[in-house]
Amino acid sequence: MDTPVLYSFRRCPYAMRARMAIYVSNQQVTLREIVLRDKPDHMLEISPKGTVPVLQLQDGKVVDESLDVMLWALSKNDPEGWLETENGSKEDMLALIKATETDFKPHLDRFKYSTRYEDVDPAEHQKLARDFLGHLNGRLANGRSLFGEKRALADYAIMPFVRQYANADRAWREEKIHPHTLRWLDEMLEEEPFTRIMQKFQQWKPEDTVTLFPDNSL
């Protein structure tokens, strides 16, 4: 392989954050856009858990956790200093990202996709998810970003999940999202790299020509 291969799905928040790190670090990959109901055999062979993103490096190593993909890309090149913070440390950012995955995302899933679960109260899980956003709001009351004024790893790793929450019911997004968190979300949705990684791609087929991402010719 001339470049690493990335299996991705445009609307998956885990894949979004991986693509943002790859984009900003300019680590060009061969992009293979998947459809969740029709996952490629090769992707399932190298990562049987069947979730995106899946990154296969030139030496055959597979990285199939989105945060690990981000850290891989940024370890190669971190031109915007995502791994550095104004307030706190890299470890503090990783702790907040982990808390988002364990204390926010499960509640988000259980109110947005409540029919997939048994004996859940969507309203209760929506409240618990909103409570976590209140914690983020407290941080954002003191700065433009989660760890000060400068955007950093935590902002890009967490924002796709807050976007998913906001899109669950756009009619109440301003009512159900705290003001500083909503301001931060709306700003980030208009900024690079998010706007650049949301380009649409056709479902990848084995006979297709190579699609490079980012496409430096654009």
ZAMARGU-4260 file (C-alpha; in steps of 0.2 Angstrom, whole numbers, plus 5000, padded with zeros to 4 digits):
<rodrens>
0) 5000/5000/5000 | 5006/5017/4996 | 4996/5025/5009 | 4987/5019/5025 | 4969/5014/5021
5) 4955/5021/5031 | 4937/5014/5032 | 4925/5027/5037 | 4907/5032/5037 | 4903/5051/5035
10) 4890/5053/5048 | 4898/5043/5062 | 4905/5054/5076 | 4919/5042/5079 | 4924/5043/5061
15) 4922/5062/5060 | 4935/5065/5074 | 4947/5053/5066 | 4946/5062/5049 | 4948/5079/5057
20) 4965/5073/5065 | 4970/5065/5049 | 4965/5081/5039 | 4974/5093/5051 | 4990/5083/5052
25) 4990/5080/5033 | 4993/5062/5034 | 4986/5056/5018 | 4976/5040/5018 | 4966/5030/5005
30) 4948/5033/5010 | 4935/5019/5009 | 4918/5026/5013 | 4906/5012/5019 | 4888/5009/5021
35) 4884/5001/5039 | 4872/4988/5032 | 4885/4982/5019 | 4902/4982/5027 | 4917/4977/5016
40) 4924/4960/5019 | 4941/4966/5020 | 4936/4978/5034 | 4928/4964/5044 | 4944/4953/5041
45) 4956/4966/5049 | 4944/4972/5062 | 4930/4960/5066 | 4921/4971/5078 | 4914/4980/5063
50) 4914/4998/5068 | 4922/5013/5060 | 4935/5020/5059 | 4947/5007/5054 | 4965/5012/5049
55) 4977/4999/5041 | 4994/5006/5040 | 5007/5001/5027 | 5015/4988/5038 | 4998/4979/5041
60) 4995/4986/5058 | 4977/4990/5062 | 4971/5005/5072 | 4953/5003/5075 | 4949/5015/5090
65) 4945/5032/5084 | 4955/5041/5098 | 4970/5030/5094 | 4968/5036/5075 | 4968/5054/5081
70) 4984/5051/5092 | 4992/5042/5078 | 4990/5056/5066 | 4995/5069/5078 | 5010/5060/5083
75) 5016/5061/5065 | 5012/5080/5063 | 5003/5092/5075 | 5004/5109/5066 | 4990/5117/5076
80) 4996/5110/5093 | 4981/5100/5097 | 4991/5090/5110 | 4995/5106/5119 | 4983/5115/5131
85) 4983/5132/5138 | 4974/5126/5154 | 4978/5108/5160 | 4988/5094/5152 | 4986/5081/5138
90) 4981/5069/5152 | 4968/5081/5158 | 4961/5081/5140 | 4961/5062/5138 | 4952/5061/5155
95) 4938/5072/5149 | 4937/5063/5132 | 4935/5047/5142 | 4922/5054/5153 | 4912/5059/5137
100) 4913/5042/5131 | 4907/5034/5147 | 4896/5047/5156 | 4888/5055/5140 | 4888/5044/5125
105) 4878/5030/5133 | 4864/5042/5138 | 4864/5050/5121 | 4862/5033/5113 | 4848/5028/5125
110) 4837/5043/5121 | 4841/5045/5103 | 4840/5027/5099 | 4828/5021/5113 | 4820/5007/5103
115) 4836/4998/5102 | 4836/4996/5121 | 4825/4987/5133 | 4817/4996/5148 | 4824/5013/5145
120) 4816/5030/5149 | 4822/5041/5135 | 4818/5057/5145 | 4828/5052/5159 | 4843/5048/5148
125) 4841/5064/5139 | 4842/5073/5156 | 4857/5064/5161 | 4866/5068/5144 | 4861/5086/5147
130) 4868/5086/5164 | 4885/5081/5157 | 4884/5095/5144 | 4882/5107/5159 | 4899/5101/5165
135) 4906/5106/5148 | 4896/5122/5149 | 4905/5127/5165 | 4922/5125/5156 | 4917/5135/5141
140) 4910/5149/5152 | 4929/5153/5155 | 4936/5152/5138 | 4932/5149/5119 | 4937/5131/5120
145) 4937/5117/5133 | 4955/5120/5139 | 4957/5139/5136 | 4955/5150/5121 | 4964/5138/5109
150) 4956/5123/5101 | 4964/5107/5106 | 4962/5088/5105 | 4947/5088/5118 | 4937/5100/5107
155) 4938/5090/5091 | 4936/5073/5100 | 4921/5078/5109 | 4912/5090/5097 | 4905/5076/5086
160) 4895/5069/5100 | 4888/5085/5105 | 4883/5088/5087 | 4874/5071/5088 | 4865/5076/5103
165) 4860/5093/5096 | 4853/5085/5080 | 4843/5072/5089 | 4829/5085/5089 | 4833/5102/5082
170) 4817/5110/5088 | 4824/5110/5106 | 4842/5112/5103 | 4843/5130/5110 | 4832/5125/5125
175) 4841/5109/5129 | 4859/5114/5126 | 4867/5126/5138 | 4872/5143/5130 | 4891/5142/5131
180) 4891/5124/5124 | 4879/5129/5110 | 4890/5144/5105 | 4906/5132/5105 | 4897/5119/5095
185) 4890/5131/5082 | 4907/5140/5080 | 4916/5123/5077 | 4903/5117/5065 | 4908/5132/5054
190) 4927/5130/5056 | 4940/5120/5047 | 4943/5105/5049 | 4925/5100/5051 | 4919/5109/5036
195) 4932/5100/5025 | 4929/5082/5032 | 4911/5082/5028 | 4913/5080/5009 | 4902/5066/5003
200) 4909/5051/4995 | 4901/5036/4986 | 4901/5019/4994 | 4918/5011/4991 | 4919/4995/4980
205) 4934/4984/4978 | 4935/4989/4959 | 4935/5007/4963 | 4949/5019/4959 | 4959/5025/4974
210) 4951/5040/4984 | 4965/5050/4993 | 4960/5060/5009 | 4964/5074/5011 | 4965/5077/4993
215) 4979/5090/4992 | 4974/5094/4974 | 4959/5103/4979
</rodrens>
